[in-house]
Every structure is written in C-alpha cells, then in structure tokens.
Amino acid sequence: MPALRAYSAEDGGRHPLAAHAALTFVFNGSVLAFALLQRRARRELPERIPVGDLALMSVGTYKLSRLIAKDRITSFFRAPFTRYKGPSDRPSEVSEEPRGGGLRRAVGELVVCPYCLGQWVGTGFLLTYLREPRLARTTAAAFTIVVGSDLLQQGWVALDKRA
C-alpha cells in the first residue's frame, strides 16, 4: 500500500502498520464482544467506579504491565518477539528490542512497552471488574502489594547505601 510505504522512515526503516492495525482490531473487537455479552446478559454497568477501586486497579495495572514488559523472569514470554539487549538499570528488569517484521514485530513492540501494555492490562482489569469485582480487586491487590514491597526494597537499598 503506497500510503503505508510512505510512512516509513527516510532511513528505510519499516513500521508494521498493518500488524498494528490488526492488534488494534483484536483489542477493540475483544472489548466490543465483551460489551455485547454484557448487554445480552442484561448486566447493567455501574453508574461510577469507586475511587479506591480505580486506584487499586491503576497500581495493579502499572505493576502487571511492567512485569510483562520488563521482568527478567517473564522474558520467556517475550522471547519469540524480542531480542535481549542486556540487563536494565532497574532491579530485576531486562532491556529488549522487538525483532522480525510484520505481526511478530508489532507484538514485540507491544510486549516490551509497559505503557503500551497498560491499555491492555487496564482494560482487562476493568472488564474483569464489571463481571467479577471481587476477583478484579483481589488480583489488583496482589500486584499492589508487590508494588509496596518493591518500594520498601528500594528504600532499604537507598538507606543501606547511605550507611
């Protein structure tokens, strides 16, 4: 497609725009399917979501997105789509880059970007919350506890370095 080729960088780099569009359709199609199932089941949407639940799911989304995108232990999941560059400057995290072309590259770009994954993870938390609020809260709470632990670990390391 000429319009897609014209988008490429002057250095000849190719962006997997068609694959990005496919991932966008998968994401939006999944949300639409969920909405249709909700409507079919005659489940009402809440008028509002309590601020505490929003905060809990926000912190849970932050941690789960970083865990998927950067954690050393989850590198097996990213490996088919990424190339290892080395350890990160953050504890227990690695630096990777997307590899390949087309859909493989697009998925690689998604799974190494915690900001990009945040939309997918946050939507997953919200959709779970709409069907099973206790499950969403419990899962988000587990990741929020890990964030608290991470902060305490970082604080301990900082204090230890001062001593």
N, C-alpha and C positions, 0 to 999 in steps of 0.2 A: 504494500500500500504506500503510495508516494507520501502521503501526509505523515505516516509513521516513520518512514525513512528520513524525512526532512527534520524530524525531531532529534535525531542522533547528533551527538557532539561533533564538532569540527575535526576532532582527532580520530574520527571513525568509530568511536565507541557506540555500541548498540544497546538500547534500552528495551527490555522485553515488554513493550507496551501492550501487546495483545495478551500476554500472560498476566500482566497487571489487571487488565480488563476482566480476564477470566476469574481471577481471585476476587475482584470486586463483585462480579456476578454471583460467585459462590457465597460470599458474605451476605450480600443483600438478599439473595434467594433464600438463604437459611433464615434470615430474620423475617422475610415475608411468609415462609412456610410456618414458622412459629406463630406469627400473628394470625394466620388463617386457622391454625389448630386451636388457638386461644378462643377465637370467635366461634368456631364450630362447637367447642366445648362450653360455650356461653360463659366463659370466665371473664369477669369484669377486671379491668385494670384498676390499680389503686388510684385514688384521687391524687395522692402525693406519697413520696417515699420519705420516711423519717430521716432527718439529718444524720443521726447516728448510724443508720444502715448505709447511707451514702458514704460516710466517712470510712466505715469498716470495709465496704467493697472497694473503695478507692485505694486504700492501703493494700488490701489483698491483691488488687489488680496490679499495682506497682510491683509488688514482690513476685507474683507469679509471672509477670511479663519479663522481669529481669532473670528469673530462674530459667525460663525457657530460652531466652536470648543470649545469656552470658555465662551461666553457671558451668563450671568445669564438668560436673557430673552429668549434665544433660547434653553434652557435646555429641553423644552417640545419636541423639535425635536429629541434630542439625547436620551431622557429618555428610549425609548424601547430597546436601545442598550447599555446603560451605567448605572453605579451606582454612585450616588452622594457621594463624599467623604467629601466635605466641601467647605468653601469659599477659593478662591485663594488669594495669597498675592498681586495680581494685582486688581485694581479697577474694579468692575462690572463683575469680572470673577469668575468661579467656578472650582473646581477640581473634575474630574470624572474619572472613570476607566471603560474599556469595561467589559461587562458581558455576560454570556452564552457561547455557543460554536458554532462552525461552522460559517455559514454566519452571524448570529447575532453578534458573537464576532468580526468577521472581519470588519463588518460595524461599530461596536463600536470602534475598533482600528482606523478606518479611521476618524470618526466624532469627536474624542477627540484630534486629532493631526493636528494643524494648518499647519504644514509643509507638512503633507501628503495631506491635502485638497488643499494646494496651487497648486499642479499639476492639480487637477480637476478644481478648480476655474480659474486658469490662462488659462487653455485650453478653458474653457467656454468663457472667455473674448476674447481670440484670435479668436475663431470660430465665435463669435458674430461680432467681428471687421471685419472679412473677408466678412460677409454678410451685416452687417449694422454698418459701422464705427461710425456714429453719436450716435447710441444707445449705443455702447460699450464705447465710450468716455464719454457720459453723465452719464452712470451708474458708471464707474470707477471714474469720477469726484465727484460724490456724496460720495463715500466711501473715496476718498482722502480728501474731505472737513472734514469728520468725523475724519480722522487721524490728520488733522491740529487742529481741536477742542480738540482732546484728548491731543495733545502736549501742547496746551495752558492751559488746565485744570491741567495737571501735573505740568507745570511751575508755575501756580498760587498757587497750593498746596505747592510746594517747597519754593516759596517766602514767603508764609504765615507762614510756619513753622520757617523760619529764623527770622521773625519779633517778 
